[in-house]
Amino acid sequence: MKVSLRRWLWLIFYFAILFAPLIVILAGPRPAPRELWRELSVGIGFVGLALVGVQFIPTARLQTFSHVFPLDRVYTYHRWSSIVGFGLILAHPLLLFIFNPDTLRLLNPFTAPARAVFGLVSLVALMSLVLTSVYRQRIKLNYEHWRILHTLLAVVMLLTAMLHIFGVNYYLAMPWQRGLWIVLTMLWLGLILNTRVLKPLRQAQRPYRIVDIQPQAQDVWTVTIEPYNHAGIKFMPGQFAWLTFRRTPFSIREHPFSIASSAEQAGRLEFSIAEAGDFTSHIDDMPENAVVYVDGPHGTFSIDRHDGPGYVFIAGGIGSPPMMSMLRTMKDRKNSKPAWMFYGNLNLESIAYRDELDELKQHLNLEVIHVLEEPPDNWQGETGFIDAEILRRYLPENPDDLIYFICGPLPMIDAMTDALDEIGIPQTQILTEQFEMV
């Protein structure tokens, strides 16, 4: 099935679920009419809950979804739509309190009916979920602990919201109206079950083993893994996978890494991992044959998804692995399209794949432009940061039909998108990959 068709089918499915609660209200039979503000409160609450509920879809790591929509855009949308959904749900009781202050008594869990208590618990759980997600780094909440808390709060929020809706029992006169909410609840809980239980069970049947760990650059290690008693996975060049090292596949400690190896040699998977102060600081201590579980491949950051007359790869630091996967694949496919690799680093020691990039120039129509912040005294290349001037210096006169891939730290990605806009590159030609949103 073509990517564009799959994208449209997902969007139709997504918005059908999102607006399904309004169908419950508008499609009869309708109860006796009430004040406008009360009806508005119910409608806003229904839509807000549906908007929060559908967030389980983009975060479920369904490959049919992750192969269609870019990861960074999905997580950005997930973040902001969750906040909007929370705002709508919060507006539901606020409208009641404003137009009927007597309803404030429902905030007392000791005297309020059970349906109101369930609604209050659901709101508090959602508020806690949003606040701990938005301010996770500021309050220094451990990533693994946050993931556990995030899942628990989501389940509590969802179940108590359903108990609240069925306790109020308004706009639920017909079996199909009640059935709709039951089906939606089962769908959302099913996505959590698939992510936390069924998918790890499948990974347990398809383990990998570490076969090699080599230093790649300063504080960067290249880890090579092989499938153990299975054929492995097929992937597109530039995609990524979630890895769990030396633990059960049910472990909450898993991290995304771009695949650096060629898609034409998929028996082995290669990842280059930078030491970042967490478990990655001990990646070189991993014993040979240590078990690794792989969830993937994921992502649309690939020359196979975005074909063009030529490619421009812009990487910063450890943003080079997906570029290497695409370049290695181009070499294996004998792809002669022109390519430019702009690679920004701190110094010579921090350049990953330096020798291999030089070797690739002998096999590809490739120009490699290194840009160093702290160059050595005898450095003949570019210095400072990659900017619009450096891009203009090496790109052809009409670069707006090329496909641009950017991967690196968030500030670098923002700077590069601004630089490409400055030289007139359409946004539709620019692809970015980042993992800070994960």
Buried (B, 14 or more C-beta within 10 A) or exposed (E): EEEEEBBEEBEEEBEEBBBBBEEBBEEEEEEEEEEEEBBBBBBBBBBBBBBBBBBBBBBBBBBEBBBBBBBBEBBEBBBEBBEEBBBBBBBBBEBBBEBEEEBEEBEEEEEBEEBBBBBBBBBBBBBBBBEBBEEBEEEEBEEBEBBEBBBEBBBBBBBBBBBBBBBBEBBBEEEEBBEBBEEBBEBBBEBBEBBBEEBBEEBEEBBBBBEEBEEBBBBBBBBBBBBEEEEBBEBBBBBBBBBBBBBEBBEBBBBBBBBBBBBEEBEBBBBBBBBEEEBBEEBEEBEEEBBBBBBBBBBBBBBBBBEEEBBBBBBBBBBBBBBBBBBBBBBBEEBEBBBBBBBBBBBBEBBBBBEEBEEBBEBBEBBBBBBBEEBEEEEEEBEEBBBBEBBEEBBEEEBEEBBBBBBBBBEBBEBBBEBBEEEEBEEEBBBBBBBEBE
